[in-house]
């Protein structure tokens, strides 16, 4: 819009200048110089010349003094050019007005020499300056250019001073010569070329500054025509108006150069700063205000609310299983989902509520305007329940679920950090408990602190050797002999005593410590087994559970192979247990299991029957054993469905030529039932609970006959 206005303004100014020129010529012809005295004309010429000189040195000062550490080429060369033009204009107006200056004799011919030199240099200089894109100039280059200009300026003045009496008369009474004719035509052509150059360089977008310089060139052209073509002798009103046209043109140059080299870059810098501020306070993907903006706004709200009756709620919303969506559908689908959820939450917010994106898959809403806690809770639950769960991604409809955690000021917290932290704690508690909505309670903070402390202790415990293994025998149901063992990790905490795996294994999974812990278990189990073999006990296989994080390691087979070689245990005495959920990504699981099988070890599926396994995949996966989950064995004598499941699994395993181990065997009735189903092995309290290595060695290992 601004560019269109500037275009219109440039056209109007050009037409106005042309109209004034034609009007002056017409007026001068009518008046025939009778109504304006010579003194008045001389005063008009002198004043216009002074304005030209003043503006010229203003352009010079703009390039030399202002923003010296960030000088553009156009500003530098404009300053140099107008320092020369200003000097020439000083001598032109002085010699024209009859003023003696530095030994120059005032006369009309010498004045015209200064005028033509000024106009020719101005036309050539502006054509050169604005025919090329702008670029930044160094301080050294600036000094050299100004020194060169000063030498050129002084040299020109000196030559004119030496030969001032020998200079031919320009625009004399005897008519106009070839040189004068050429100057009358060539200089306006140069001005026209300058206009064309500027319009061509800025053909895609015509900035206001460039159009201002075009206006200056138009007035320069009009001024030159009046001064050299209409009234070269300077006896009429046309000459004075020509001088004023040049003064106006100089002003437009000053304005245009200022816009191009100072104002526009400054405005551009302001735009960049505004963009940077927007990036600092708004999310790039969704366009929603971010956590930093939320902190500032929430801080202001808490201060204004004080200890009054109003309540402020901070609700943090999390997209459940967002990582699974990202992994399965791709990051672009995840971005679409985040954008869609952000838009839906924004549409549901009232004018006093604002939706923020906290990061990753979390959003937050600050709820204002409610006088009691129950009203805030109801509003938060209403917002959560109003979100449409159906989302269309790549022409396929998916259903999502959200979890929300809420903290309320001042009951739950009295600072910005507390409100956000507690709402975040609440939403994670909701996800852990499988709830859609939950409000913060102090117990959540204690539980979180306990988890952080326990995680920190676990890191230290790995270094200090606080973990140890217990072994549970796996017994052949036919012979009753111990044919294998499962290694189970235990933690002897220095202050809390013996901790069950259920207390620290989930935390290890969540924190990623399960990888170093799992590797320690694998190495230690292999070391025990190798030691017992070296001591003359009958070799049996040791089973070690793999976590999901371990199973996803790209170099898992290499790590296992390294440990076996390091310990010196043959691979056939190691069995790795995986769960059904690890085989959901069948391609990755297939490749990983084959790389492990190539080492020569055994693979079993633990807790079989509790997950989802395709019979086709079960047939093709390189596994050796199915371990029936204890939940089926426990009720096998009471629940016909459980009995049918156990019977089906054992029958299927026999047909697939897989070994079957039943977990959780605790009674003789269960044992007899499993024998009838031709189950190969059993594991459970009926045989033994998990015991320390020394107990297992003395009670369940058999020495070889020497």
N, C-alpha and C positions, 0 to 999 in steps of 0.2 A: 504494500500500500504506500509506504514512504517513498519507494523508488518511483512509482507512478506519479506521485505528487511532484517529485523533483524533476521528472521528465517534463511535466506540464509547465513547471516553473521556468525551466531552461528555455523552452520554446517561447513562452510569454516574454521573458527577458530579452531574447534575441529579436523577436518581432518589435518589442518596445524600442530597443536600441536602433534598429533599422528605421523605424518610424520617426524617432527623434532626429536621426541623421537627415532623412529626407525632408522633415519639417524644417530643420535649421537651414538647409540649402534653399528651400522655398522661401522661408522667412527672410533670409539674407538677400535673396533676389528682389523681393518686394521692397524691403527697407533700403537696399542699396547702400548700407553702411551709414546712413544719415542720422539715425537715431542713437547710435552708440558711439561714445567718444573713444579716442585712441587710448586715453589713460585707463578707461574702464576695461577695454579689451586687454590692455597690458596687465592690469591687475588680475583679470580672470585667468590669463595665461600663466602669470606668476604663481597664483594660488594653486592652480592645477598642477604645475610643475613641482611645487613644494609637496603636494599630496603624493605625487608619484615617487619623489625621492624618499619621503617618510615611509611609505608602504614598502618600497624596495629594501630599505634597511631594516624594516620589521621582518621581512622574509629572511633577510640575512641573519638577523639576531635569532630568529626561530631555529635556524639550522646550526648556528654556531654555539649558542648558549643553552637552549632548552634540551633536556634529555640527552646529554652528550654521551652517555654510556650506552645508548640504544638508538643509534643514528641510522636512518634508512637512506638508501642511495638517492631516492627522489628528493628527500628533504635536503641532503647535502648539496646535490647539484643545483637545486633551485636556489639555495642560499648563495652559492658561488655565482650563479648567473645573475641574480638580482643585486649582488654587491657590485658587479660590473655595470649593470643597467642603471643602478642608482647613481654611481659615479658619473656615467655618461649623461644622465639626466640633469645632474647638478650643473655640468658645464653647458648643456643645451639651454637650460632655462636662464642661466646667468648671461650667456652671450646673446640670447634672444632679447633679454630685458635690458641690455645695455650695462650690465655689471661687469667690471674688470675683475677677473679671477685668475690668479697664478700666472699673470703675464699674457693671458689670452685677450686679444682685441675683440670687443663685442661687435658682431655683425651678423646679418641674417644668413649669409652663406656658411660661415663657420658653425652657426647654430644648427643648420640643416645637416651638416656633416655629422655632428654629434647625434642628431635625431635619427638619421638613417642608420648609423652604426648601432644605436640602441635598438631600433626596430629589427634590423637584420639579425643581430645577435639574439634578441629575444625570441624571434620566430624560429631560428635554427635551434636555439637552446631548448625551448619547450618541446619542439618536435623530437629532439634527441632524448630528452628526459622521459617523456611519456610514451615513447615508442617501444619501451622495453619493460618487462616486469620489474617490480621493486625488489631490492635485496638489501641485506644489512651490510653496513660499512664499518670497518675497523677505525679506531682512533688514529692510527698511523696514516691510513689512507685519507682520512679527513684532513689532517694537517698538511699533507703533501698537496692535496687538491687546492686548499685555500692558499698555500704559498704560490702554487703555479698560477692561480687566478690573480693574485696580487701582482706578480711579475708581469703577467699579460696586461693587466689594467694599467699599471704604471708605464709599461712600454708603449701602449697605444696612446696614452695621454702625452708622453714625451715626444713621440713621432709627430702627433698633431701640433704640438707646441713648436717644434722645430720648423715644420713645413706649413704652418698656418697661413702664411702669406702667399705660398706657391699653390695652395689648393685651388682647383678650378671652382668656379661659381656654380652652385646648384640652383636650379629653378630660378634663373635670372630673368631679367626683363627681355632678353633676346630670344626667349622661347625655351622649350624643354628638350634636352638632348637625349641620346640613346640610353645613357646610364640612368637618367632619371626615369625614363619610360620603363626600363627593366626593373628598377626598384619598386615602381608603382605597381607592377604586375607580380613580380616574383615574391615579394614579401607577403602580400595577401595569400598567394598560393601556399607559401610555407605555413601560414596560420591555418589554412584549410586542411593541409596535410596533417598538421598537429591534431586538429579536430577528428579527422578520419582515423588517425592512429589510436587515439584514446577510445573512440567508439568501437574500434575493432578489438582492441585488447580486452575491453569490458563488454564484449558482445553478448555473453551469456547472462550477465547480470550487470546492470548499470548502476553503480553506487552513487550516492548523492555527491560525494567528493569529486568523482570524475566528471559528473555533469556540471559541477561548479567551475572546474577548470575549462570545460568546453565553453561555458558562458564567458569566461575571461578572454579566451581566444577570439570569440565573436566580437567582443568590444574592442580588442586590440586591432582586429581587422577593420572595424568601422572607424576607429580613431586614426589608423594609418591612412585610410582613404581620405578622411577629412583634412589631415595634416599635409599630405603630399600630393594629392590629386585635385581636391576641390579648392584648397587655399594654401598652396605651398609658400607664398610670400608672407603669410601671417598677418594680413591686413584686415581680415573680417571676422565675423562671429564664428564662421565654420572652423577656423584654426583653434579658437578658444574652446569650442565644444569638442574638437578633436583631442585637445590636451585633457579635457575632463573625461572623455571616453577612455583614454589611456590610464588615468588615475583610477577610474572605476574598474578597469580590467586588472590593474595591479592588485586592487582590493580582493577581487574574486580569486586571483592566483594565491594570495595570502590565505584566504579562506579555504580554498580547495586543497592546497598543500597541507595546511593544518589538519583538515579532515582526513586526508589520505594517509598522512604519516604520523599523526598524533592522536586525533580524536577516534578514528576508526580502530587503530590498534588498541587504544585504551578501552573502547567499547567492547572490542573482541576479548580483551583481558577480563572485563567485567562479566562477559558471557561465559568465559571459561571458568571463572571463579564461581559463577552461579551454578554451572554444570557440576563442578567439583563439590559444591555444597549440597547439590541435589544427590550426587552419588554418595556423599557422606551420610545423608539422612533418609535416603529412600532406596528400596530394593530394586536392582536392575531388572530382575525377571518379572515381578508382579507389579512394580510401580508403587507398592505400598510403603508407608513409612517403616523404617527399620527399628532395631532395638535401641540405637542411640537416640533417635527421635522420641521413642517411647519413654526413655529415661527422663528426657527434658520435660516432655508434656506431663508425665505422671508426677514429676517433682513439683511442677507448678500447681497441679491439681491438689496434691497433698498439702502444700503450703496454704492454699486458699481454703481448703476444707477445715484444717486445724482439728480442734477437738469438738467440732459442732455435731449436729445430729445427723448430717448426711453421711452416707457410706459410699466408699469407692471399691469396686471389685476389679481384680485383675484375673482374667480367665485365659489360661494357656490351652491351646487346642493342638492336638497332635494327630496326624494321619496314621492310622494303624497299618502296619506292614508296608510302609512306603518303600522301604529298601527292596522288598520282594518285587514290588511293582517296577521299580527302577531297573532291577537286575533282569527281570523277565521281559519287560516291554521296551526297555531302553531309556536313556536319559531324556530324549526329546518327549517321550510320553510322560515321564515324571514331571518335566517342566510344564507340560500342558495341564497336568493334574493340579500342580501347585497354583498355576494361574487361575484355573477354574474354581478351585476351592476358595482362593483369595477373593475372587469376584463375588461368589455366592455369599460369603461372610460379610463382605462390604455392603451388599444389597440388603442384608438382614439387619444391619446396624441402624440404630436411630440417629438423628442429627447430632446428639450429644456423645455418641459412641464412635470410637475409631478402631479400625482393625490394623494391626501391625504384623509384619513378618519378622519373627525372631531369628530365623535361620533354619536351613535344611527343611524339615517337614513340620515346623512349628509356627503357629500364628498366636497372636494375643489380642484380646479385646479389653479395653478399659471401660468399665460400666459406671456411669454417673447417675445422679439424680434420684437415689432411693434412700429412704430414711431408716430402714431396718434391714437386718441381715437376711431375713427370710425372703424379702423382696428381691434382693440381689441374687440370691441362690435361684429363685424362680426365674428371673430374667436370664441368668446364665444357662439354665437347663432348657429354657424356651428357645434360646438361640441355637443351642446344640441340636435340639430336636427338629428345628425348622430347616436344617440343611438337607437338601435333596441328595440322597446317597448315590443316585444313578449318574454316572459320568460317561460321556461318549468320547472314546479315544480311538482315532484311526478307524472310524465307522463301526466300532464295536463298543457295546455298552458294558461297563464295569460298575460294580457296586462297591463302595468304599465305606469304611466305618471310622468314626472319629472318637477320640477320648479327650475329656476336658478336666483340667484341674483349676480350682478357684481359691484365691486368697482375698480376704476382705479387710479393708482399713476402717477403723484402727484395731479391730479385734485380733487379727492374725499377725499384723506387722505394722510398724510405724515409719518405715523408710522405703524408698524406691527399691533398693537392693533386696530388702526382705520381702516385699510384696511380689517381686518377680521371681525370686528364688523359691519362695514357698508355693507359688502357683505352679512352678515347674516341678517341684517335688511332688505336688499333688497329682499332676497329670501322669507322671511316671509311676506313681503308686496305683493310679487307676489302670494303667496298662498292665502292671504286674498282677493285679487282682482280677483282671478281665472285666472291669467296669467301664461304663461310658462316662460317668461323672463322679467326681469326689471333691470334697472341700478339704483344705489343708487342716491337719491336726499336728500338735507338737510331737506326737509319737513318730510322725514321718521324718522329722528332723533327726530325732534320736536314731531311728533306723538307718537313715542315710549316713549319719556320722559314724555309726557302728560299721556300716559297709566299707566306708572309706578307711577307717582304722584297720579293719580286718584285711582289706586289700593291701594296705601298707605293711601289715604284719606278715602277710603271705609272701610278699617280695623278700622281706628280711628272712623269713623262715626257710625259703629255698636256699639262701646263702648259708644259713646257720645249721642246716641239716635237721630241721625239726620234723620233717616228714619221714614216714617209714611205711613199709608194706606189711600187709597181712595176706595170708594165702588161704583160700577155701578149696578143699579137695573136690575133684570131679570123679565120681565113682561109677565103675561099670556095673549096670544092673544085673548082668548075668553072673559075673564072678565075684562082685563085691570088692574088687581091688581098686586102689587109687590109680587112675590112668591119666590124670591131668590135674591142673590147679589153675585157679584164677587169682591174679595179683590185684589186690585192692589197696588203694592209698589211704593212709590215715595221717592225722596231724596232731602232734602233741604240742599244743599252744603253751607258751611259757607262763601265761597268767590264767588262761581260761581252761587249761587242761585239755583232755582228749576231746577233739571235735569230730562229729560225724561228717561223712562226705556230703550229706545234704546241706550242711551249713556253709561249706566253702567251695564245693564244685560248681554250683551255679554262678557264684561270684567270679570264680576263675574263668568260666566261659565268657561272662560278660566283659571282664577286664582284659581278656587275651592272655592271662597268665596260664591258662590251660595248656598252651603250647609248650612252654618250658617245663611246666609240671608234668605233662604227659610224656615228654621226652625223658625226664628223670625217672618216671615210673617204668618206662620201657627199658631203659638202660639197667636200672636196679634189678628188675625182675629177671632180665637175661643174666646178670651177674650172679644172682642167687642160684639160678638153674645150672649155670656152668660150674659154679663152685660145688654144688651137690654132685654133679656128674664126676668132677675131678676127685671127689672124696669117696667114690665107689658106689654111689647110689644108682639104682636103676633109672635110666633116663625117662622122663615124662615131659609132656608138652605144657608150657606155661601160657595162659591166656591173658592178654592185655587189652583193655578197652581203648578205642580211639575216639577222641572228641570230634565234633564237626569241624572245628577250626584246624585240627591236625589233618583230618582227612582232605581238606581243601588245599593243603600245602602242595605246591607244584613239584617240590623236590622230596616228597615224603618217602618214596621208595629209596632214594639215595641216602636219606637220613637213617632209615631202618637198616639198610645194608651196611652203612658205616658203623652203626652200633654193634651189629652182629659180628663184624670183623674185628672191631675193637675189643669186644668181650671174648671172642673166640667160640661163640655158640653156633652150632649148626642151625640153619633156618628151619629145618623140619621139627625142631623143638620149640617153635614159637607160633602162637596162634593170635591173630588180631581180630578183635570183635568190633563190628560196626552195627549201626542201627538202620532200620528200614528208611528213616527220613534222609539218610545220607545218600540213598539211591534215587532220590526224586529227579535230580539232574542225571539222567541215565547215561548220557554220552561221557560226561566227566567221570562218573562213578565207574563205568566200564573201563575207561582208559586207566584210571588209578588202580583199580583192582587187578587188572592184568599186569601192570608194572610191578605190583607187590607179589603176585603169584609167580612171576618169573624168578623171584629170589628163592623160591622153594618153600615158603612158609604156608600156613593154613589160615583160612578166613572163615569166620562164622558171623551169622546175623543174630545179634542179641535182641532180647525182648520181642521175639517174633510173634506176630499176631496183633500187636497193638498199633501198628502203623498201616500203611497202604503199600502193598506189593503186588505188582502185576505178575501173574503166573508165567507170562512169556519172558519177562525180565528175570524172574527167578530161575528159569530154565537156562538162560543164556549167560547170566553172571557167573564168574569163576569163584564160587563159594563151596565150602566143604561141610558146613554144619549149620543147623538151625537150632537156636536155643529158645524153647517155649517159655513165654513170659510167666512169671510166678503168679500173676493175677488169675490165670486160667487153672494152674495146678492147685491153687489154694481151695477153690470151690469145686474141684473135680468130682468129689464124692457127694456133693449136695446139689449141684446144679447140672442138669442134663445137658444144657447148652454148652457149658464149659467142657464137659466130658466129650461131647461131640466134636468140639473144636480141637481138643488135644488128639483125639483119635484121627481126625482128618489130617492134621499137620503131620503126625507120624507116618500115616499111610502115604501121603504125598511125598514126604522126604524119602521113604524107602523106594518109591518109584523113580525119584530123581537121583537115587544113589547118593543121598546126603546123610550124614550122621545127625542124630537128634539127641539133644541134651535138655532135660527138664529142670528148670530152676525152681527154687522155693519148695523143695520136697521136705515136708516136716512130719509126716506120719507114715506108719507102715501100710495103712490102707491106700494111701496115695502111691506108695512104692509098688504095691501089688497091682494096682490099676495100670501103672506105667509099664510094668513088666508084660502085662497082657497085651498092651498096645505095641510091644516090641520096641519100646524106647531104649536107646543104646546106653545113655548115661544119665546120672542124676546129680544134682547139686543142691544142697540145702542143709538146714539145721538138723535133719534126721541123721545126717552123716557127720557134720561138724559145722560150727559157725566159723567165720574167718579167724585164723589164729596167727600169732607171730611166727617168724621164720624158724626160730629154734623149736617151737612146739610142733610145727608142721614137719620138720626134719625128723624129730624123734617119734612121732606118732603115725605118719602117713608115708614116709619114704622107705623103700626096701633095698637093703644092700645086695649087690650082686655077689654071687658065690665065686670066690677067688679060685 
